[in-house]
């Protein structure tokens, strides 16, 4: 075991980044589209 100094402790960052946020947002948008397609099945308007 190594004792971590205060300066080393302040350098430690979490694992959440901008890319994780974008990925979570993309999954939420995709799932909302799937749920809308299931609950409101409409033919293509073309």
C-alpha positions, 0 to 999 in steps of 0.5 A: 500500500502506498500513501497518496499525498494531497497533491496526487489525490487532487490530480485524480479525475473521474471516468466521466467525459464528454464522449460518455455523455454523447454516448448516453444521449445517443442511446436515449434518443435511439431508445425513444425512437424505438419506443415511439415506433412501437407505440405509434406504428405509422407507415412512411409518409412519402 
